[in-house]
Amino acid sequence: MIGKEGEIKYVNTRLYDPDTVTWKGLMGIVELKKGERYPSTSADYRSNKLPLLYEAINEDRRNRGYRGDVK
């Protein structure tokens, strides 16, 4: 479904505050490997594997006035 319209529902099952959140839009989910309990940034996830994420991070940094890009 990646690149196509879809819908994601999340049902919060907390007893004291149950609710449902729905997101509709283009699908593009990246599966991440399960890491350590307190992992540092993995060397496996670089800009070549997650280009849209790094593009968004770098655009945000430019908007905030930071120099240089995260790679």
C-alpha positions in Angstrom: 0.0 0.0 0.0 3.0 2.3 0.1 2.4 5.4 -2.0 -1.4 4.8 -2.1 -4.3 6.3 -0.1 -5.0 4.4 3.1 -6.2 4.7 6.7 -4.5 3.9 9.9 -6.5 3.5 13.2 -5.1 3.4 16.7 -7.4 2.3 19.5 -6.2 3.4 22.9 -7.4 0.9 25.4 -6.6 2.7 28.6 -9.4 2.0 31.0 -9.5 5.6 32.3 -9.4 7.3 28.9 -10.2 5.1 25.9 -10.2 6.7 22.5 -9.6 6.1 18.8 -7.3 8.1 16.5 -7.6 7.8 12.7 -5.1 9.0 10.1 -6.0 9.1 6.4 -3.5 9.9 3.7 -0.7 8.4 1.6 1.0 5.4 3.1 4.7 5.3 3.6 5.6 3.3 6.8 9.2 2.2 7.4 9.7 -0.9 9.5 12.4 -0.4 12.1 14.4 -3.2 13.7 13.8 -3.7 17.4 16.8 -2.3 19.3 18.3 -2.2 22.7 16.5 -0.8 25.7 18.4 2.5 25.6 19.8 2.5 22.0 22.0 5.2 20.6 21.5 6.2 16.9 22.1 3.1 14.9 24.6 3.2 12.0 22.1 1.2 10.0 19.7 4.1 9.6 21.5 6.7 7.4 20.1 9.1 4.9 20.4 6.5 2.1 17.9 4.2 3.8 15.6 6.9 5.2 15.9 9.8 2.7 12.5 11.4 3.4 13.2 11.5 7.2 16.6 13.1 6.7 15.2 15.6 4.2 12.5 16.6 6.7 15.1 16.9 9.5 17.4 19.0 7.3 14.6 21.3 6.2 13.5 21.9 9.8 17.2 22.7 10.7 17.4 25.2 7.9 14.1 26.8 9.0 15.5 27.2 12.5 18.6 28.8 11.2 21.1 26.0 11.8 23.9 25.4 9.3 24.9 22.1 7.8 22.9 19.0 7.1 22.4 15.8 9.1 23.7 12.8 7.1 
